[in-house]
Amino acid sequence: MSPPPWLRCTLKTRHPGPDFPSGGPGGRGGVQARAADRCPPSGAQGAPTSAPAVPPPPRVEPRRPACTPPAAQVLGRAWKPSHRKQHLSTDSSHLDSSLASRREPSEPPAWSCFGYPLSIFFIVVNEFCERFSYYGMRALLILYFQRFLGWNDNLGTAIYHTFVALCYLTPILGALIADSWLGKFKTIVSLSIVYTIGQVVIAVSSINDLTDFNHDGTPDSISVHVALSMIGLVLIALGTGGIKPCVSAFGGDQFEEGQEKQRNRFFSIFYLAINAGSLLSTIITPMLRVQVCGIHSKQACYPLAFGVPAALMAVSLIVFVIGSGMYKKVQPQGNIMSKVARCIGFAIKNRIRHRSKKFPKREHWLDWASEKYDERLISQIKMVTRVMFLYIPLPMFWALFDQQGSRWTLQATTMSGKIGIIEIQPDQMQTVNAILIVIMVPIVDAVVYPLIAKCGLNFTSLKKMTVGMFLASMAFVAAAIVQVEIDKTLPVFPKGNEVQIKVLNIGDSNMTVSFPGTTETYNQMSQPKDFMTFNVDNLSINISSTGSPVTPVTYNFESGHRHTLLVWAPSNYQVVKDGLNQKPEKGRNGIRFVNAFGESFNVTMDGEVYNNVSSHNASEYLFFSSGVKSFTINSPEISQPCGKEFKTPYLGFGSAFTYVITRKSDGCPEAKAFEDISPNTVSMALQIPQYFLLTCGEVVFSVTGLEFSYSQAPSNMKSVLQAGWLLTVAVGNIIVLIVAGAGQFSEQWAEYVLFAALLLVVCVIFAIMARFYTYINPAEVEAQFDKDDKEDYLEKSNPYAKLDSVSQTQM
């Protein structure tokens, strides 16, 4: 593949520059100067033939390793870079060393299997274990913050998102260390050690007995646990973020030229390992958390739940180190980012300094740095800047993709998780994405792409990414359609200056209650009507009964809330603020108890305790998952023969009930349920199409983006470009915060449509940008530079050419 015009210019032309003459200070000389160096003057025609002619030495071509590891073994030795140098003249040894350090790995792979380097097996296993460790730990964080450290929802959520954002910012640091200092292998090993230490520290921080000196089940110094947790999270963010751009790029380094097909499939397998690890960890670690453990007091086993991810990270490190002898390790080339920044800065300043029309234009704005920097670096920066320019629209994809863990989960809380005989919790719907990834990656890679190729379609990387963005946009259109169906079933809650009131008659006679514009009669213990909505400024309520005077209700109703009016006599009432202004979160069910028994009692339900529910009053709502629940009523007024245990009917998803406890004629308690919020009726199965579309978009977008970022990056900037790719994820999350915060949509479906429209516009822009992108092979470009540099060195250092030139001049 021939280089594109903007690179051919760099390869062929060296600008003398306006400030420096050819060969001047800092200059590279012009085309003529370079041609003169390469082509010494030849002798005149008709020169005497008796002059002793000195034959030129045979041309020494730089040899590249052509044999694969098995072939090298057949030859009886493992291939080493030094074998190449044995065939070169001693005059060029210094140049050979320079070129080898630029482009050759320190060691090639020793084995291959089915055409793939065996070393990638260790890299894929390493990635699986690392992703299991990361996602398993992350799945526990919110509950750990709330239930162990005792933080409120806002603080826990803020720390959680800060940690996630830090994990996507540190890849830049890891890429700089890898490409400029340690190299990818040493960077992965070093930061994996830091990563493992961080996992161990956070596991230790969750040990309750660490500071529970009085053995009461509560840490005596919670600040110690907080400090250890923060140290562990910082180390984990540094480790996981630092190795993110290095592992995928290091895996790509293991392939030889001509193995593009195998390398593309490696990135698919690599992405499959990521999702397989995350899927298993999000299933296993919550199961470990609910186990009970402890030395002096038995509690939720956070040390075990955090300890398993720590052990998997240690396994990940060990597996990666075991494969050390098989890896190809590209050596770093110094502080490349510093060189890039200085080169770009010089090009901009030099262009501004020579903006006059008397100075000729140049092919590319970076060519204005050619007076000070060599063409190799300039061409590499051109490659990187062209790819980074394509990255500009990409954060919009991640802005939609990451909402499956927020907006789509919230959408699932308003749906029913009963799918046939299977029952799914709202936060478990996210596993659909991981399951579909495991299924779709092999199908797309082994079936879809080959079929497209057989149809003769040129389905390039950028076209795949464009299709992925379109599919993600359609996924949000599907989400909007589902949301419209959900909205038809949602209860109406008060807004602004409105209040909602429901009357519950827990007395022995019928009651009449008058509201502005209506009067209702309520029978004893009858199912009340739905909540009625009134303006709080014009609200007046009166209670009456046959033969009794009218009693006005005096209560300061709070606007924007629901209230329950408990009445048991014309002059006896109690107003209770419900505290539910939306469907219960995460699809749980709200349960509260009203005491019409006469004496205070306690209720224990599914491990939760309602303490001291006073007479003619209501408890707060507590929330429970779906299913049949048992509850026990405890009161000294309940006689021994009376039954104290009761069962609820099946609780669905997102409902709320009030259980009124009354006294029967024999003095025993009786429970009667009243529905406050109806359970969800729209099935979560309707979310599967939007998850399917988003997953298909992710497969063709994310997997392809990883491979594209690697294939289009020069050898010394592959980790940096991978870090730039990961940075688009962080920017995408910021876009979500901006759009969601600025939009303030009254209808959720409208926000989904907005995001879908934004991504569709970005998709069109990206398609236009991709249309003008020219694919290159950085290895071929760098090989051409190596060849040119080698020829220059050999011709300049060849004494025979100079002797031949002098003798011909004298003759």
KEZA-410795 format. One line per 4 residues: for each residue x, y, z of C-alpha. Coordinates in Angstrom, 1 decimal. Layout:
BEGIN
X:Y:Z  ...
***
This chain:
BEGIN
0.0:0.0:0.0  1.6:3.3:-1.1  1.6:6.1:1.4  -1.0:8.9:1.1
0.0:12.2:-0.5  0.5:13.9:2.8  3.0:11.2:3.8  4.7:10.9:0.4
5.5:14.6:0.6  7.1:14.0:4.0  9.1:11.0:2.7  10.4:12.7:-0.4
10.9:16.3:0.5  12.9:18.1:3.2  12.0:21.8:3.4  15.1:24.0:3.8
12.8:26.6:5.5  12.8:30.4:5.1  15.1:31.1:8.1  17.8:28.4:7.4
19.6:27.8:4.2  20.2:24.2:3.0  22.3:22.5:5.6  22.2:25.5:7.9
21.8:25.4:11.7  19.0:23.0:12.7  18.3:22.4:9.0  18.0:19.2:7.0
19.0:20.6:3.6  16.8:20.6:0.5  16.0:18.0:-2.0  19.1:19.0:-4.1
21.4:18.7:-1.2  20.1:15.3:-0.3  20.4:14.2:-4.0  24.0:15.4:-4.1
24.8:13.3:-1.0  23.2:10.3:-2.5  24.6:10.6:-6.1  28.3:11.5:-6.3
29.4:12.9:-9.7  30.2:10.3:-12.3  33.2:10.4:-14.6  33.2:12.1:-18.0
32.4:10.1:-21.0  35.4:8.8:-23.0  37.8:8.8:-20.0  40.8:6.5:-20.4
40.0:2.9:-19.6  43.6:2.1:-18.4  43.0:3.9:-15.1  42.7:1.4:-12.3
39.0:1.2:-11.4  38.1:0.5:-7.8  35.0:-1.7:-7.8  32.3:-0.5:-5.5
31.5:-2.7:-2.6  28.4:-4.9:-2.8  25.3:-3.2:-1.6  24.2:-4.4:1.8
20.4:-4.4:2.2  19.0:-4.3:5.7  17.5:-7.7:6.4  14.3:-8.1:8.3
13.4:-11.2:10.2  11.2:-13.2:7.8  10.9:-16.5:9.6  8.3:-17.3:12.1
9.4:-18.9:15.4  8.8:-22.5:14.3  11.0:-21.8:11.2  13.7:-20.3:13.5
13.6:-23.5:15.5  14.0:-25.6:12.4  17.2:-23.5:11.7  18.4:-24.6:15.1
18.3:-21.3:17.0  15.9:-18.9:18.5  15.8:-15.7:16.5  17.6:-12.7:18.1
17.9:-9.1:16.9  21.7:-9.6:17.0  21.5:-12.2:14.2  20.5:-9.5:11.8
23.5:-7.3:12.7  26.0:-10.1:11.9  25.1:-9.6:8.2  25.8:-5.9:8.2
29.1:-4.1:7.7  30.8:-2.8:10.8  30.5:0.8:9.6  26.7:0.6:9.9
26.6:-1.1:13.3  25.6:2.0:15.2  22.8:2.7:12.7  21.6:-0.9:12.9
21.3:-0.6:16.7  19.3:2.7:16.4  16.9:1.2:13.8  16.5:-2.0:15.8
15.6:0.0:19.0  13.1:1.9:17.0  11.1:-0.8:15.4  12.2:-4.3:16.5
10.9:-6.0:19.6  13.5:-7.3:22.0  12.2:-10.9:21.7  9.8:-12.6:19.2
7.3:-15.1:20.3  8.7:-18.7:20.6  5.5:-20.6:19.8  2.4:-20.3:17.7
-0.9:-22.2:17.7  -3.3:-22.2:14.8  -1.5:-19.2:13.3  -1.7:-17.2:16.5
1.2:-16.3:18.8  0.9:-18.5:21.9  1.7:-15.4:24.0  -1.7:-13.9:23.4
-3.2:-16.8:25.5  -1.5:-15.3:28.6  -2.7:-11.8:27.7  -6.3:-12.9:27.2
-6.3:-14.8:30.5  -4.7:-11.8:32.2  -7.4:-9.5:30.9  -10.2:-11.9:31.9
-8.9:-12.1:35.5  -8.3:-8.3:35.7  -11.8:-7.5:34.5  -13.3:-10.0:36.9
-11.3:-8.3:39.7  -12.3:-4.7:38.7  -16.0:-5.3:38.0  -16.4:-7.6:41.0
-15.0:-5.0:43.3  -17.0:-2.2:41.7  -20.3:-4.1:42.0  -19.9:-3.9:45.8
-18.8:-0.3:46.3  -22.1:1.5:46.6  -23.5:-1.0:49.2  -20.1:-1.0:51.0
-20.2:2.8:51.2  -23.8:2.8:52.5  -24.0:-0.2:54.8  -20.5:-0.5:56.1
-19.0:3.0:56.1  -22.5:4.5:56.8  -22.4:7.1:54.1  -25.6:8.6:52.7
-26.7:8.1:49.1  -25.3:11.4:47.8  -21.8:11.0:49.3  -21.6:7.4:48.3
-22.7:8.2:44.7  -20.2:11.1:44.4  -17.3:9.0:45.6  -18.3:6.2:43.3
-18.4:8.3:40.2  -15.2:10.1:41.1  -13.5:6.7:41.3  -14.9:5.6:37.9
-13.8:8.9:36.3  -10.3:8.5:37.8  -10.1:5.1:36.3  -10.6:6.6:32.8
-8.2:9.5:33.3  -5.2:7.5:34.5  -4.8:5.7:31.1  -3.0:8.8:29.9
-0.4:8.4:32.6  0.0:4.7:31.9  0.4:5.3:28.2  3.1:7.9:28.9
5.0:5.6:31.2  4.8:2.7:28.7  5.7:4.6:25.5  8.3:6.9:27.1
10.0:5.1:30.0  9.3:1.5:31.0  7.8:-0.1:27.9  4.4:-1.9:27.9
5.6:-5.1:29.6  7.3:-3.5:32.6  4.4:-0.9:32.9  1.8:-3.7:33.0
3.8:-5.7:35.6  4.6:-2.6:37.8  1.1:-1.2:37.8  -0.5:-4.6:38.2
1.5:-4.9:41.5  0.1:-1.5:42.5  -3.4:-2.7:41.4  -3.1:-5.9:43.5
-2.0:-4.0:46.6  -5.0:-1.7:46.2  -7.4:-4.6:46.0  -5.8:-6.2:49.1
-6.0:-2.8:51.0  -9.7:-2.3:50.3  -10.4:-6.0:51.3  -8.6:-5.3:54.6
-10.6:-2.1:55.1  -13.8:-4.1:55.0  -12.8:-6.3:58.0  -15.1:-5.3:60.8
-13.0:-6.9:63.5  -10.0:-4.7:62.5  -11.1:-1.9:64.9  -14.0:-3.6:66.7
-12.1:-3.8:70.0  -15.2:-4.1:72.2  -16.7:-6.8:70.0  -20.1:-5.1:69.7
-20.3:-5.6:65.9  -19.5:-2.0:65.1  -16.1:-0.6:64.2  -14.8:1.7:66.9
-12.7:3.8:64.5  -14.6:4.1:61.2  -12.0:6.7:60.0  -9.4:3.9:59.8
-11.7:2.0:57.4  -12.4:5.1:55.4  -8.7:6.0:55.1  -7.8:2.4:54.0
-10.7:2.4:51.5  -9.6:5.7:49.9  -6.0:4.5:49.7  -7.1:1.2:48.1
-9.4:3.0:45.6  -6.6:5.4:44.5  -4.2:2.5:44.0  -6.8:0.5:42.1
-7.6:3.6:39.9  -3.9:4.1:39.1  -3.4:0.4:38.4  -6.5:-0.4:36.3
-6.3:2.9:34.4  -2.6:2.6:33.9  -2.7:-0.8:32.3  -5.8:-0.3:30.2
-4.1:1.2:27.2  -1.1:-1.0:27.5  -2.6:-4.5:27.6  -4.6:-4.3:24.3
-1.6:-2.5:22.5  0.8:-5.1:23.9  -1.4:-7.9:22.6  -1.4:-6.3:19.2
2.4:-6.1:19.3  2.6:-9.9:19.3  1.5:-10.3:15.7  3.8:-10.1:12.7
3.2:-8.2:9.5  0.7:-10.0:7.3  -1.3:-11.2:10.4  -3.9:-8.5:10.2
-6.8:-11.0:10.1  -5.5:-12.8:13.2  -4.9:-9.5:15.0  -8.4:-8.3:14.3
-9.8:-11.5:15.7  -7.5:-11.1:18.7  -9.2:-7.8:19.6  -12.6:-9.5:19.3
-11.4:-12.3:21.7  -9.9:-9.7:23.9  -13.2:-7.8:24.2  -15.0:-11.1:24.8
-12.7:-11.8:27.7  -13.5:-8.4:29.1  -17.2:-9.0:29.1  -16.9:-12.6:30.3
-15.0:-11.5:33.3  -17.4:-8.7:34.1  -20.4:-11.0:33.7  -19.1:-13.7:36.0
-17.9:-11.2:38.6  -21.2:-9.3:38.8  -23.0:-12.6:39.5  -20.5:-14.1:41.9
-19.3:-11.3:44.2  -22.8:-10.2:45.3  -23.4:-13.9:46.2  -20.3:-13.8:48.3
-21.3:-10.6:50.0  -24.5:-12.0:51.4  -22.6:-14.7:53.2  -22.1:-14.2:56.9
-18.6:-14.2:58.4  -16.6:-12.6:61.2  -14.4:-13.5:64.2  -16.3:-11.9:67.1
-19.5:-10.8:65.3  -21.2:-12.3:62.2  -22.0:-9.8:59.4  -22.2:-9.5:55.7
-18.9:-10.9:54.3  -17.4:-7.9:52.6  -13.8:-9.2:53.2  -14.6:-12.4:51.2
-16.4:-10.4:48.5  -13.5:-8.0:48.1  -10.9:-10.7:48.7  -11.9:-12.9:45.7
-11.3:-10.0:43.3  -7.9:-9.3:45.0  -7.0:-13.0:44.5  -8.0:-12.9:40.8
-5.8:-9.8:40.3  -2.9:-11.7:41.8  -3.6:-14.6:39.5  -3.8:-12.1:36.6
-0.3:-10.8:37.4  1.1:-14.3:37.9  -0.3:-15.5:34.5  1.1:-12.5:32.7
4.6:-12.9:34.2  4.6:-16.6:33.3  4.4:-15.8:29.6  7.3:-13.3:29.8
9.6:-15.5:27.7  7.2:-15.6:24.8  6.4:-11.9:24.5  7.7:-9.5:21.8
8.6:-6.4:23.7  8.9:-3.1:21.9  11.4:-0.9:23.6  10.3:2.7:24.6
11.9:5.6:22.8  12.2:8.3:25.5  9.7:10.9:26.4  7.8:10.8:23.1
4.9:13.0:24.3  7.3:15.8:25.2  8.8:15.6:21.7  5.3:15.6:20.2
4.3:18.7:22.2  7.5:20.6:21.3  7.2:19.6:17.6  3.6:20.8:17.4
4.4:24.0:19.3  7.4:24.7:17.0  5.3:24.1:13.9  2.6:26.5:15.1
5.1:29.2:16.0  7.0:28.8:12.8  3.9:29.0:10.7  2.7:32.2:12.5
6.2:33.7:12.1  6.1:33.1:8.4  2.5:33.8:7.6  3.4:36.3:4.9
2.5:35.4:1.3  6.2:35.6:0.2  6.8:32.3:2.0  5.6:29.3:0.0
2.8:27.1:1.4  3.5:23.6:2.6  1.6:20.4:2.2  0.7:20.1:5.9
0.8:22.5:8.8  3.2:20.2:10.6  5.7:20.5:7.8  6.6:23.9:9.3
8.5:21.9:12.0  10.8:20.3:9.4  13.6:22.9:10.1  14.1:21.5:13.6
12.5:18.0:13.7  13.1:15.0:11.5  10.6:13.7:9.0  10.0:10.4:10.9
8.7:12.2:14.0  6.6:14.7:11.9  5.0:11.8:9.9  4.2:10.0:13.2
2.5:13.0:14.6  0.5:13.4:11.4  -0.7:9.9:11.9  -1.7:10.5:15.5
-3.4:13.9:14.9  -5.5:12.5:12.0  -6.8:9.7:14.2  -7.3:12.0:17.2
-9.4:14.2:14.9  -11.6:11.3:14.2  -12.1:10.8:18.0  -13.8:14.1:18.4
-17.4:12.8:17.7  -16.9:9.5:19.5  -17.8:10.5:23.1  -21.4:10.8:22.0
-21.6:7.1:21.6  -20.3:6.5:25.1  -22.8:9.1:26.4  -25.6:6.8:25.3
-23.9:3.5:26.0  -23.2:4.2:29.7  -26.8:5.1:30.4  -27.7:1.4:30.5
-26.3:1.5:34.0  -28.3:4.6:35.0  -31.3:5.6:32.9  -32.1:2.2:31.6
-31.8:0.7:35.1  -34.2:3.3:36.4  -36.6:2.5:33.6  -36.5:-1.1:34.6
-37.6:-0.2:38.1  -40.9:0.9:36.7  -41.3:-2.5:34.9  -42.2:-6.0:35.9
-39.3:-8.5:36.2  -41.6:-11.6:35.9  -40.7:-13.2:32.6  -42.3:-16.6:32.4
-40.9:-18.6:35.3  -37.9:-16.4:35.6  -37.8:-13.4:37.9  -35.3:-10.6:37.2
-34.4:-7.7:39.4  -34.0:-4.3:37.7  -30.2:-4.0:38.4  -29.7:-7.5:36.9
-30.9:-6.3:33.5  -27.4:-4.9:32.9  -26.1:-8.5:32.6  -28.1:-8.8:29.4
-25.5:-6.7:27.7  -22.6:-8.9:28.9  -24.5:-12.0:28.0  -25.3:-10.7:24.5
-21.6:-9.6:24.1  -20.5:-13.2:24.8  -22.9:-14.4:22.2  -22.6:-11.7:19.5
-18.8:-11.3:19.3  -18.2:-14.8:17.9  -21.2:-14.5:15.6  -20.3:-11.2:14.2
-16.6:-12.1:13.8  -17.2:-15.6:12.3  -20.4:-15.2:10.4  -21.5:-11.6:9.8
-18.2:-10.1:8.6  -17.3:-13.0:6.3  -20.8:-12.8:4.7  -20.3:-9.1:4.1
-16.9:-9.8:2.6  -18.4:-12.5:0.3  -20.9:-9.9:-0.9  -18.0:-7.8:-2.2
-18.7:-4.9:0.2  -15.7:-3.0:1.5  -16.7:-2.9:5.2  -13.9:-0.8:6.6
-13.2:-0.1:10.2  -14.7:3.4:10.1  -17.8:2.1:8.3  -18.2:-0.5:11.1
-18.0:2.3:13.7  -20.5:4.4:11.8  -23.0:1.5:11.8  -22.3:1.0:15.5
-23.3:4.6:16.3  -26.4:4.2:14.2  -27.5:1.1:16.0  -26.9:2.8:19.4
-29.1:5.7:18.2  -31.9:3.2:17.3  -31.5:1.6:20.7  -32.5:4.8:22.3
-35.5:5.2:19.9  -36.6:1.7:21.1  -36.1:2.9:24.7  -38.3:5.9:24.1
-41.1:3.7:22.7  -40.9:1.4:25.8  -41.0:4.5:28.0  -44.2:5.7:26.3
-45.8:2.3:27.1  -44.6:2.6:30.7  -45.9:6.1:31.2  -49.4:4.8:30.4
-49.3:2.7:33.5  -47.5:5.0:36.0  -49.4:6.6:38.8  -49.7:10.4:38.8
-47.9:12.2:41.6  -48.5:15.7:42.8  -46.4:18.5:41.3  -45.7:22.1:42.2
-48.5:23.4:44.5  -50.5:20.2:44.4  -51.2:17.7:47.2  -52.8:14.3:47.0
-55.0:12.8:49.8  -56.4:9.4:50.4  -58.8:8.6:53.3  -58.6:5.4:55.3
-61.5:4.7:57.7  -60.2:2.6:60.5  -63.1:3.2:62.9  -66.4:1.3:63.6
-68.8:3.5:61.6  -69.2:5.2:58.2  -67.6:8.6:57.8  -68.3:11.4:55.4
-65.5:13.6:54.3  -66.0:16.8:52.2  -63.3:18.3:50.0  -63.3:21.3:47.7
-65.9:20.5:45.1  -66.7:16.9:46.3  -68.0:14.9:49.2  -67.2:11.2:49.8
-68.6:8.6:52.2  -66.1:5.9:53.5  -67.3:2.6:54.9  -65.5:0.9:57.7
-62.3:-0.7:56.5  -63.3:-0.4:52.9  -60.8:-0.1:50.1  -60.4:3.7:49.5
-60.5:5.3:46.1  -57.3:6.5:44.4  -55.5:9.6:45.7  -57.4:12.8:45.0
-55.4:15.9:43.9  -56.0:19.4:45.2  -54.4:22.8:45.2  -52.8:23.3:48.6
-53.9:27.0:48.7  -57.6:26.2:48.4  -57.7:23.0:50.4  -60.4:22.6:53.2
-61.4:19.2:54.6  -64.4:18.5:56.9  -65.3:15.2:58.6  -68.8:14.3:59.7
-70.9:11.3:60.7  -74.6:10.6:61.2  -75.7:12.4:64.4  -72.3:14.1:64.9
-71.1:17.6:64.3  -68.8:18.6:61.5  -65.1:18.6:62.4  -62.6:20.6:60.2
-59.2:19.1:59.5  -56.5:21.4:60.7  -53.1:20.3:59.2  -50.3:22.1:57.3
-50.3:20.0:54.1  -47.0:20.0:52.3  -47.2:20.7:48.6  -45.8:18.1:46.2
-46.5:15.2:48.6  -49.0:12.5:49.2  -50.9:12.3:52.5  -53.2:9.7:54.1
-56.1:10.8:56.3  -56.8:8.2:59.0  -60.2:8.7:60.6  -61.9:6.6:63.3
-64.5:9.1:64.7  -65.8:12.4:63.5  -63.6:14.3:65.9  -60.7:11.8:65.8
-58.3:11.8:62.9  -54.6:11.6:62.0  -52.9:13.0:58.9  -49.8:11.0:57.8
-47.3:12.2:55.2  -46.7:9.2:52.9  -43.1:10.1:51.8  -43.5:8.4:48.4
-43.3:10.8:45.5  -42.3:8.2:42.9  -42.3:4.5:42.3  -40.1:2.6:44.8
-36.5:2.4:43.6  -35.0:-0.7:42.0  -38.4:-2.3:41.6  -38.8:-2.9:45.3
-42.1:-2.8:47.2  -43.0:-0.3:49.9  -44.8:-1.7:53.0  -46.1:0.2:56.0
-48.4:-0.6:58.9  -51.3:1.3:60.5  -52.1:0.5:64.1  -55.9:0.1:64.7
-55.2:-2.5:67.3  -55.3:-0.1:70.2  -51.9:-0.8:71.7  -48.4:-0.2:70.4
-46.7:-3.1:68.7  -43.5:-4.1:66.8  -43.5:-5.8:63.4  -40.7:-7.9:62.0
-40.8:-8.5:58.3  -38.1:-10.3:56.2  -35.4:-9.2:58.7  -36.6:-5.6:58.9
-38.2:-4.2:62.1  -41.0:-1.6:62.5  -40.4:-0.4:66.0  -43.2:0.9:68.3
-46.0:1.6:65.9  -48.3:3.7:68.1  -52.0:3.5:68.3  -54.0:5.1:65.4
-50.8:6.0:63.6  -48.8:4.7:60.7  -45.2:3.6:60.4  -42.7:4.6:57.7
-42.4:2.7:54.5  -39.8:0.0:54.4  -38.9:-1.6:51.1  -38.7:-5.3:50.1
-37.9:-7.3:46.9  -40.6:-9.2:45.1  -42.1:-12.4:46.4  -44.2:-13.6:49.3
-43.1:-12.1:52.6  -43.8:-13.2:56.2  -44.2:-10.8:59.1  -44.7:-11.2:62.8
-46.6:-8.8:65.2  -45.2:-8.6:68.7  -47.2:-6.9:71.5  -47.7:-7.8:75.2
-51.5:-7.3:74.6  -51.6:-10.2:72.2  -52.7:-13.4:74.1  -50.7:-16.6:73.7
-53.2:-18.6:71.7  -53.4:-15.9:69.0  -51.6:-16.2:65.8  -48.8:-13.6:65.4
-47.4:-14.6:62.0  -48.9:-13.5:58.7  -48.0:-13.7:55.0  -48.4:-11.2:52.3
-49.7:-12.1:48.8  -47.1:-12.2:46.1  -45.4:-8.8:45.9  -44.6:-7.8:42.3
-42.4:-4.9:41.3  -42.7:-1.2:42.3  -45.8:-1.5:44.4  -46.7:0.0:47.8
-49.2:-1.3:50.4  -50.6:-0.3:53.7  -51.4:-3.1:56.2  -54.0:-2.1:58.8
-53.8:-4.2:62.0  -57.1:-4.4:63.8  -58.4:-6.3:66.8  -60.9:-9.1:66.2
-63.7:-9.9:68.6  -61.5:-12.5:70.3  -58.8:-10.0:70.9  -56.4:-11.4:68.3
-54.8:-9.2:65.6  -56.0:-9.2:62.0  -54.2:-7.7:59.0  -55.9:-6.2:56.0
-53.9:-4.8:53.0  -54.7:-1.6:51.0  -52.9:-0.8:47.8  -51.2:2.6:47.6
-49.3:2.1:44.4  -50.1:-0.6:41.9  -47.3:-3.0:40.8  -45.6:-2.6:37.5
-47.3:-4.3:34.6  -45.0:-3.6:31.6  -42.5:-6.6:31.3  -38.8:-6.0:31.4
-38.6:-8.3:28.4  -39.5:-5.3:26.3  -36.1:-3.9:27.2  -34.3:-6.8:25.4
-34.6:-5.2:21.9  -32.9:-2.0:23.0  -30.2:-4.0:24.8  -29.8:-6.1:21.6
-29.4:-3.0:19.4  -27.0:-1.4:21.8  -24.9:-4.5:22.1  -24.7:-5.0:18.4
-23.6:-1.3:18.1  -21.0:-1.9:20.8  -19.6:-5.0:19.1  -19.0:-3.2:15.8
-18.0:0.1:17.4  -15.9:-0.7:20.4  -14.1:-3.8:19.2  -13.4:-2.1:15.9
-12.3:1.1:17.6  -9.7:-0.8:19.6  -8.2:-2.5:16.5  -8.4:0.8:14.5
-6.6:2.7:17.2  -3.8:0.2:17.2  -3.5:-0.4:13.5  -3.3:3.4:12.6
-0.8:4.3:15.4  3.0:4.5:14.9  5.0:2.0:16.9  6.1:4.4:19.6
2.6:5.9:20.2  0.3:2.9:20.3  -0.4:3.1:24.0  -1.0:6.8:23.8
-3.6:6.4:21.1  -5.3:3.6:23.1  -5.4:6.0:26.1  -7.0:8.7:23.8
-9.6:6.1:22.8  -10.4:5.4:26.5  -10.5:9.2:27.2  -13.5:9.4:24.9
-15.4:7.3:27.5  -14.8:9.8:30.3  -15.9:12.7:28.0  -19.0:10.7:27.1
-20.0:10.5:30.8  -19.5:14.3:31.2  -21.9:14.8:28.2  -24.5:12.8:30.1
-24.2:15.1:33.1  -24.4:18.2:31.0  -27.4:17.2:28.8  -29.3:15.6:31.7
-28.6:18.6:34.0  -29.5:21.2:31.4  -32.5:19.5:29.9  -34.8:19.0:32.9
-37.3:17.1:30.8  -40.8:16.5:32.1  -41.1:13.3:30.1  -38.3:10.7:30.2
-39.1:9.5:26.6  -38.2:13.0:25.3  -34.7:12.8:26.8  -34.2:9.4:25.1
-35.3:10.9:21.8  -32.9:13.9:22.3  -29.9:11.6:22.9  -30.9:9.4:19.9
-31.1:12.5:17.7  -27.8:13.9:18.9  -26.0:10.6:18.2  -27.7:10.4:14.8
-26.3:13.8:13.9  -22.9:12.9:15.2  -23.1:9.7:13.2  -23.6:11.6:10.0
-20.7:13.9:10.8  -18.5:11.0:11.6  -19.4:9.3:8.3  -18.4:12.4:6.4
-15.1:12.6:8.3  -14.5:8.9:7.7  -15.1:9.4:3.9  -12.0:11.6:3.6
-9.8:9.5:5.8  -7.0:7.6:4.1  -5.9:4.3:5.7  -2.2:3.8:6.1
0.1:1.1:7.4  2.4:2.8:9.9  4.8:-0.2:9.7  5.3:0.3:6.0
5.9:4.1:6.5  8.4:3.5:9.3  10.1:0.7:7.2  10.5:3.2:4.4
12.2:5.7:6.8  14.4:2.9:8.0  15.4:2.0:4.5  16.1:5.7:3.6
18.2:6.2:6.7  20.2:3.1:6.1  20.9:4.0:2.5  21.9:7.5:3.5
24.3:6.2:6.1  25.9:3.6:3.8  26.4:6.0:0.9  27.8:8.7:3.1
30.2:6.3:4.9  31.3:4.5:1.7  35.0:5.5:1.1  35.0:3.8:-2.4
32.5:6.2:-3.8  34.7:9.2:-2.7  37.9:7.6:-4.1  36.2:6.9:-7.4
35.0:10.5:-7.6  38.5:11.9:-6.9  40.3:9.6:-9.4  37.9:10.4:-12.1
38.3:14.2:-11.5  42.1:13.9:-11.7  41.9:11.9:-14.9
***
